Amino acid sequence: MKNNPALPATWSEDLAYLCGLLTGDGTLPNRVLKHKSGRLQRRYEIVFISEKLDFIKEVYQPIFKELFGIPPYITTDIKNRKKPKYMCRLESKILYNYLSDTLKLSSGKKARIAKVPPMPKELEIYFLAGLLDTDGGKKGSGFGFTTASPYLAEFVSQKFKELDFQFKSTPWKFKEYVYHQIYVPRKKLQNFDSLIPLRNKEKIEVVERLTKSK
């Protein structure tokens, strides 16, 4: 089953959303390991990491299985014992190449180079939702997104403009890199969660609290 996943023939809302999740808290690592025999072996892994086990079980796993017919499995990342993170991973060369080569999803160390895969414009809002459901949160006085990728910063800014959200963009430099914080102030968050199809209950609750606060 690992070697024969189902591959969607066209883009869909769920596929665009999943790509947003993987761009936010996922990775397609470029890993080459040494086999017991001594030969080098390339690994083709699709990895998603979250502190919220319920989000993985209720959102990420079902979408992944529905799209590709393969259930990724969960392990606990024990590197951070005080605040456990859960890793949901699957290994498949066919699926890895589909995501990286066909869909053009960013792979390897993507933090500063991540881009939005080319997809139908009407589905970009679902990619944005996946991005905010992972890397989104309370920023400044409102809700938004922080990234080291100028490409994602431009994308989020452009989508907020298209949705008529008044937002703030506050880039800053740390060492040799520029980071971008883009957020919609609390007073401008009306209709935010109705215009952007968020699925992460925790993120939706943050938006609702900010909207109701005075």
C-alpha positions in Angstrom: 0.0 0.0 0.0 2.8 2.4 0.8 4.1 2.1 -2.8 0.7 2.5 -4.4 -1.0 5.6 -3.1 -3.9 7.1 -4.9 -2.8 10.3 -6.7 -5.5 13.0 -7.3 -5.8 13.9 -11.0 -6.8 17.5 -10.3 -6.6 20.1 -7.6 -9.3 20.2 -5.0 -10.2 22.2 -1.8 -8.8 19.5 0.4 -5.6 19.1 -1.6 -4.9 22.9 -1.5 -5.6 22.9 2.2 -3.3 19.9 2.9 -0.5 21.7 0.9 -1.1 24.7 3.2 -0.7 22.4 6.3 2.5 20.8 4.9 3.9 24.2 4.1 3.2 25.4 7.6 4.1 22.5 9.9 5.1 19.8 7.5 8.2 18.9 5.6 9.5 16.7 2.7 13.0 16.1 4.1 15.9 15.4 1.8 17.4 12.5 3.8 20.0 10.0 2.8 20.8 7.4 5.5 23.4 4.6 5.6 21.9 1.1 5.4 23.1 -1.7 7.6 24.8 -3.0 4.6 26.8 0.2 4.3 25.1 1.5 1.2 23.4 4.9 1.2 19.6 4.9 1.0 17.4 7.9 0.1 14.3 8.2 2.3 11.0 9.6 0.9 9.1 10.8 3.8 6.1 13.1 4.2 6.1 14.5 7.7 3.6 16.7 9.6 4.3 17.9 13.2 1.8 19.4 15.7 1.5 19.9 19.4 -2.2 19.1 19.1 -2.9 15.4 18.8 -6.6 16.0 18.3 -5.9 18.2 15.2 -3.8 15.4 13.6 -6.5 12.8 14.3 -9.6 14.9 13.4 -8.2 16.9 10.5 -4.9 16.0 9.1 -5.1 12.1 9.0 -8.6 12.0 7.6 -7.8 14.4 4.8 -4.6 12.7 4.0 -6.2 9.2 3.8 -9.1 10.5 1.8 -6.8 12.1 -0.8 -4.2 9.4 -1.1 -5.8 6.2 0.3 -2.9 5.8 2.8 -3.2 6.4 6.6 -0.1 8.2 7.9 1.0 7.0 11.4 1.6 9.0 14.5 4.7 9.0 16.8 5.5 11.2 19.7 8.5 13.5 19.3 10.3 12.9 22.6 13.0 15.6 22.0 10.8 18.1 23.8 9.5 16.3 26.9 8.0 19.4 28.6 5.7 20.0 25.7 5.3 16.9 23.5 5.0 17.3 19.7 3.4 14.6 17.6 4.8 13.5 14.3 2.6 12.2 11.7 4.6 10.6 8.9 4.5 8.3 5.9 7.1 7.0 3.5 6.3 6.7 -0.2 8.5 7.5 -3.1 5.6 7.8 -5.4 3.7 10.2 -3.1 6.8 12.2 -2.3 7.6 12.8 -6.0 4.0 13.7 -6.6 4.0 16.4 -3.9 7.5 17.8 -4.7 7.7 17.3 -8.5 4.1 17.4 -9.7 2.6 19.8 -7.3 5.8 21.8 -6.7 5.5 21.7 -2.9 8.6 23.0 -1.2 10.9 20.3 0.1 14.1 20.1 2.2 14.9 23.1 4.5 12.0 25.3 3.3 11.6 28.0 6.0 13.2 30.8 3.9 12.4 29.4 0.4 8.9 28.1 0.8 6.5 29.1 -2.0 2.8 28.6 -2.9 2.4 25.7 -5.3 0.9 26.7 -8.6 -2.9 26.0 -8.2 -6.2 27.4 -9.5 -6.6 30.9 -8.0 -10.0 30.1 -6.5 -8.4 27.3 -4.4 -5.6 29.6 -2.9 -8.0 30.5 -0.1 -7.8 26.9 1.1 -4.1 26.9 1.0 -4.2 30.1 3.1 -6.4 28.4 5.6 -4.0 25.5 5.9 -1.1 27.9 6.4 -3.0 29.8 9.1 -4.2 26.6 10.8 -0.6 25.7 11.4 1.6 28.8 11.6 -1.2 31.3 12.3 -2.0 32.8 15.7 -2.2 35.9 17.8 0.3 38.4 16.4 0.6 42.0 17.6 -2.9 43.2 18.5 -4.7 40.7 16.2 -4.4 37.4 14.3 -1.9 36.7 11.6 1.2 34.9 10.4 5.0 35.1 10.7 7.4 33.7 8.1 11.0 33.9 7.0 9.9 33.3 3.4 9.4 36.5 1.3 7.2 34.4 -1.1 4.8 33.4 1.6 4.8 36.9 3.1 3.8 38.3 -0.3 1.1 35.6 -0.7 -0.5 36.3 2.7 -0.4 40.0 2.1 -2.0 39.7 -1.3 -4.8 37.4 0.0 -5.6 39.8 2.8 -5.8 42.6 0.3 -8.2 40.6 -1.9 -10.4 39.9 1.1 -10.4 43.6 2.0 -8.8 43.1 5.4 -6.9 46.0 6.7 -3.6 44.5 7.9 -0.2 45.4 9.2 3.1 44.1 7.9 6.1 44.4 10.2 9.3 42.9 8.9 12.4 42.7 11.1 15.9 41.4 10.7 17.5 38.8 12.9 21.1 38.0 12.1 21.2 37.9 8.3 17.6 37.0 7.7 14.5 39.1 7.4 11.3 37.8 9.1 7.8 39.0 8.1 4.9 39.4 10.5 1.6 40.0 8.8 -1.6 40.4 10.9 -5.1 41.7 10.9 -5.7 44.0 14.0 -8.3 42.8 16.5 -10.7 45.6 15.5 -10.6 44.5 11.8 -11.2 40.8 12.4 -14.9 40.8 11.7 -15.8 38.0 9.3 -12.3 36.7 9.3 -13.2 33.1 10.1 -16.2 33.2 7.8 -14.1 34.3 4.8 -11.1 32.1 5.5 -12.1 28.4 5.9 -10.1 27.6 9.0 -10.5 24.0 10.4 -8.3 24.2 13.4 -10.6 24.7 16.4 -7.8 26.3 18.4 -7.2 28.9 15.8 -10.9 29.6 15.3 -11.2 30.1 19.1 -8.3 32.6 19.1 -10.0 34.6 16.3 -13.3 34.5 18.2 -11.8 35.7 21.5 -10.0 38.5 19.7 -13.1 39.6 17.9 -15.2 39.6 21.2 -12.6 41.4 23.3 -12.8 45.1 23.8 
